[in-house]
Amino acid sequence: MKKPRKHPATFVLRLYISDSTVKSERAVVNLKRVCEEHLNGRYHLEVIDIHKQANLARDEQIVAVPTLIKQLPLPLRRLVGDMSDLNKVLFGLDLRMQEQ
């Protein structure tokens, strides 16, 4: 009898940005590249401009931008910055163990 195949988890990500900053623009580009290279289409990324959707930022208690929230798979994680440190982003998404 065959075991049912486990489907890899889909990542649900929210990136909070301020559309007018270079750091936010860089975070969007860097995160999209990481997702395409390491999640192989197994993700849903929502980019939220805190000026256009202030209520969402307030509900999530966003105090700095850019901020990435990994909602699924659990545990929930938050990363702040332009997402340029690949190891930090992969570790934050639980895709790589942190090197000591």
N, C-alpha and C positions, 0 to 999 in steps of 0.2 A: 504494500500500500504506500502510495506516494504521500509525502508530507506536503501540506499546502505551502506554496511559496510566499515568503514574507515580502510585502511590497515596501520599498524604501519610503521613509517618512517624507511628506511634503512640508517644506519650511514655509511658515507664514511670517513675513517680515514687514515691519513698518519703519520707514526712514523719515524722521522729522527733520525738515530743513528750513532755512530762510532763503528763499529763491534768489535774493539779491547778493549773496555772498559767494566768493570764490571757493571757500572751504566747503560749502554745501554742494556746489556744482561738482567739485572734485570727489566728494563722498558718493554722489549718485553714480558717476562714471566708475569709480573704483569698486563699489558694491555690485553693480551690474556685471562687471568683469569677473569678480569672484564668484557670483552666482552662476554665470554661464560656464565657468571653468570647473567648478567644484560641486555644483548641485544638479547639473545635467537636466535642466528643465523641471526639477522637482521643487519649485518654489513659487510663491506668490509674493511679489514685492509691491507694496503700496508706498508711494512717495507723497508725503504730506507737507505742504507749505504752512508753517505755523501762522503766517499772516492771513492766509485765506481760510484756514480751518482752526482758528484759535481755540474753539471749544474742545477739539480732539487733543490738542497739546495740553490744555488745562486738565482734562480728564486723566491723561497719562502722566501728569506732573513733570512735564518736560521743562528743564531749567537751563539747558544748553543745547545748541544745535551745531552741527548735525548730531542727532541721536538715533541709533538703530535699536529697535526692540524686536527681539526674536520671540514671537508669541507661541509658535509651535515648531517643532516638537518641544515639549516641556523638558527641562525647566526654562522658565522665562529668563531672558538675558537682556542686558542693556549695554550698548557700546557707544562711546562718545568720541567724536573726532572725524577726520576726513577719510577714514577706512583705508589709508595708504599702507598701514602695517599689516601685511598679509598674515603673518603668524598670529597676531593679536585678533584679527577678524576671524580666522579659522578656529582659533581657540574659543572665542566668544560664541561662535555658532556650534560648538561641540563637534567640530570636524577634525580637530587635531589636538593631541595632548600638548600641554605647555612644556617646553624644554626647560630644564633646570640648570 
